[in-house]
Amino acid sequence: MENNIAIPKSSLDFLRQLKENNNKPWFEVNKPKYLTELNHIETFADALLHELSKTDVLETSSGKKSVYRIYRDIRFSKDKTPFKTFWGGSFTRATKERRGGYYFHLEQGNSFFAGGFWGPNAADLKRIRSEFAHDPEAFKKILNSKSFKSTFGTLQGEQLKTAPKGFDKDHEAIDLLRFKQFLIIKRFTDDEVLSPLFLEQALETCKNMRPFFDYMSEVLTTDINGASVL
């Protein structure tokens, strides 16, 4: 692994300055600085993508392609500041057989890697819940594994206050059945982000998402009897 690839402090410092001067005139003057820092982030993302591709199949073609635009879409937002104040990006898993994706968010005091299912459609949500109702143990085993707990703690995401329609409120897996989103998040301190070990830690975090992704991929590509629906 290319251990010498690290996030420089200047990349986080630029975000702090942008937060204090979130306007187009300042950004235009500081665009060369922005492009320098963007290159650092893209280089890091490229190195992570290269390592992750050894154990997963991704359709994101480069670190550059993974990093989101800094420009905010303000058309429907009350907040009219023109720029994001974080570096964000994602790696998409390839083909319909591989569900889930890796997301990174780098910001002073608020950096994290995340994965999962932010807004599953009604059919996917129903299929996931059917699986939980039928056999919750396989998923609980993943959530209770040492690598999952030490990396992500617990499953996160919006939940219903009561049982979803068609399911018994006293079901043994009601705690799982109430989830509407399925998110796993690992937070990092600024010191961790700027450490030479961050690439290794980011890779380890992504690898620890795989049992969760593999389970969801299996569920969402089969029916309740285990037959392929692709």
C-alpha positions in Angstrom: 0.0 0.0 0.0 1.1 3.5 -0.8 1.5 4.7 2.8 3.0 8.0 1.8 -0.3 9.2 0.4 -1.9 11.3 3.2 -4.4 14.1 3.5 -2.4 17.4 4.1 -3.5 19.8 6.9 -3.9 22.4 4.2 -6.9 20.5 2.7 -8.9 20.9 5.9 -7.6 24.4 6.5 -8.9 25.4 3.0 -12.4 24.2 4.0 -12.3 26.3 7.2 -11.4 29.4 5.2 -14.1 28.6 2.7 -16.6 28.3 5.5 -15.7 31.8 6.6 -15.8 33.2 3.1 -18.5 31.2 1.4 -18.9 33.5 -1.6 -18.0 33.5 -5.3 -15.5 36.5 -5.3 -13.4 34.9 -2.6 -13.5 31.5 -4.3 -12.4 32.9 -7.6 -9.4 34.6 -6.0 -8.5 31.4 -4.2 -9.3 29.0 -7.0 -5.7 28.0 -7.5 -5.5 27.0 -3.9 -8.8 25.1 -4.2 -7.4 23.1 -7.3 -4.3 22.2 -5.4 -6.2 20.8 -2.4 -8.7 19.1 -4.7 -5.8 17.3 -6.3 -4.7 16.1 -2.9 -8.2 14.7 -2.2 -8.4 13.1 -5.6 -5.0 11.5 -5.2 -6.0 10.0 -1.8 -9.3 8.8 -3.3 -7.4 7.2 -6.2 -5.1 5.3 -3.9 -8.1 4.1 -1.8 -10.0 3.0 -4.9 -6.9 1.1 -6.1 -6.6 -0.8 -2.9 -10.4 -1.4 -2.5 -10.5 -2.8 -6.1 -8.4 -5.7 -5.0 -11.3 -7.1 -2.9 -14.4 -5.6 -4.5 -15.6 -4.8 -8.0 -16.3 -1.1 -8.4 -17.7 0.9 -11.4 -16.1 4.2 -10.2 -13.2 4.6 -12.6 -10.9 7.0 -10.8 -10.4 9.0 -7.6 -11.2 12.1 -9.7 -14.6 10.6 -10.7 -15.4 9.7 -7.1 -15.1 13.2 -5.7 -18.2 15.4 -5.6 -18.4 18.9 -7.1 -17.8 21.6 -4.5 -20.5 23.7 -6.0 -23.9 23.5 -4.2 -27.2 23.1 -6.0 -29.1 26.0 -4.4 -32.2 26.1 -6.6 -34.5 24.6 -4.0 -32.5 25.4 -0.9 -33.1 28.1 1.7 -29.3 28.1 2.3 -27.9 30.1 -0.7 -24.2 29.7 0.1 -22.7 28.6 -3.2 -20.1 26.1 -1.9 -20.0 22.9 0.1 -17.6 23.1 3.1 -16.5 19.5 3.0 -14.8 17.1 0.6 -17.1 14.3 -0.3 -17.2 11.4 -2.7 -18.3 7.9 -3.2 -17.4 4.6 -4.8 -20.2 2.6 -6.5 -20.2 -1.2 -6.6 -20.5 -2.7 -10.0 -23.6 -4.5 -11.5 -27.0 -5.1 -10.0 -25.6 -8.1 -8.1 -23.5 -5.8 -5.8 -25.6 -3.5 -3.7 -24.4 -0.8 -1.4 -21.8 1.9 -1.9 -18.9 3.6 0.0 -19.2 7.3 0.9 -16.5 9.5 2.4 -17.0 13.0 4.0 -13.9 15.0 5.1 -14.5 18.1 7.1 -12.9 19.7 10.2 -14.5 18.1 13.2 -16.9 16.0 11.1 -15.2 13.4 9.0 -16.6 10.0 8.4 -16.9 7.0 6.1 -20.4 5.6 5.6 -22.2 3.0 3.6 -25.6 1.4 3.1 -29.0 2.3 1.9 -30.2 5.9 2.4 -33.6 5.7 0.6 -34.5 2.2 -0.3 -37.5 2.0 -2.6 -40.7 0.4 -1.4 -40.0 -3.0 -3.1 -36.5 -3.2 -1.7 -37.7 -2.2 1.8 -40.4 -4.8 1.7 -38.0 -7.5 0.6 -35.5 -6.6 3.4 -38.2 -6.7 6.0 -39.5 -10.0 4.7 -36.1 -11.5 5.2 -35.8 -10.0 8.7 -39.2 -11.5 9.6 -38.3 -14.9 8.1 -34.7 -15.2 9.5 -33.3 -12.3 11.5 -30.3 -14.3 12.9 -28.1 -14.0 9.9 -28.2 -10.2 9.9 -27.9 -10.0 13.7 -24.8 -12.1 13.5 -23.2 -9.5 11.2 -24.3 -6.6 13.5 -22.9 -8.4 16.6 -19.6 -9.4 15.0 -16.5 -8.0 16.6 -15.3 -6.2 13.4 -18.8 -4.5 12.9 -19.1 -3.4 16.5 -15.6 -2.1 16.8 -15.8 -0.2 13.5 -19.4 1.0 13.3 -21.0 0.5 16.7 -24.6 -0.1 15.7 -26.8 0.1 12.6 -28.1 3.6 12.0 -30.9 5.2 10.1 -34.5 6.5 10.4 -37.0 4.1 12.1 -40.7 3.9 12.3 -42.2 4.4 15.8 -44.3 1.4 15.5 -44.4 -1.9 13.5 -44.5 -1.5 9.6 -47.7 -2.4 7.9 -48.2 -6.2 7.7 -45.8 -7.0 10.6 -46.6 -7.9 14.2 -45.5 -5.3 16.7 -44.5 -8.2 19.0 -42.3 -9.9 16.3 -38.9 -11.1 17.7 -37.1 -8.9 15.1 -39.3 -5.7 15.6 -36.1 -3.7 16.3 -34.9 -4.5 12.8 -38.3 -4.3 11.1 -38.8 -0.7 12.1 -35.8 0.6 10.1 -36.5 2.6 7.0 -32.8 3.3 6.3 -29.8 1.0 6.8 -26.7 3.0 7.4 -23.3 2.2 8.9 -21.0 5.1 9.8 -17.4 5.3 11.1 -16.3 8.7 12.4 -12.7 10.0 12.4 -11.0 12.8 14.3 -9.0 15.5 12.5 -5.8 13.9 13.8 -6.8 10.5 12.4 -7.7 12.1 9.0 -4.3 13.8 8.8 -2.3 10.8 10.0 -0.1 8.8 7.5 -2.2 5.8 8.6 -5.5 7.2 7.4 -5.4 5.4 4.0 -5.0 2.1 5.8 -7.8 2.9 8.3 -10.1 4.1 5.5 -9.5 0.8 3.6 -10.1 -1.3 6.7 -13.3 0.6 7.3 -14.5 -0.1 3.8 -13.6 -3.8 4.0 -15.5 -4.1 7.3 -18.7 -2.9 5.4 -18.5 -5.9 3.1 -20.4 -8.5 5.2 -23.3 -6.0 5.5 -23.2 -5.3 1.7 -22.9 -9.0 0.8 -25.9 -9.8 3.0 -28.0 -7.0 1.5 -26.9 -7.9 -2.0 -27.9 -11.5 -1.5 -31.3 -10.5 -0.1 -32.1 -7.9 -2.8 -31.2 -10.2 -5.7 -33.3 -13.1 -4.6 -36.8 -13.8 -3.5 -37.8 -15.2 -0.1 -37.1 -18.7 -1.4 -33.6 -17.8 -2.4 -34.2 -17.9 -6.2 -32.5 -15.2 -8.3 -34.7 -12.3 -9.4 -32.1 -10.7 -11.8 
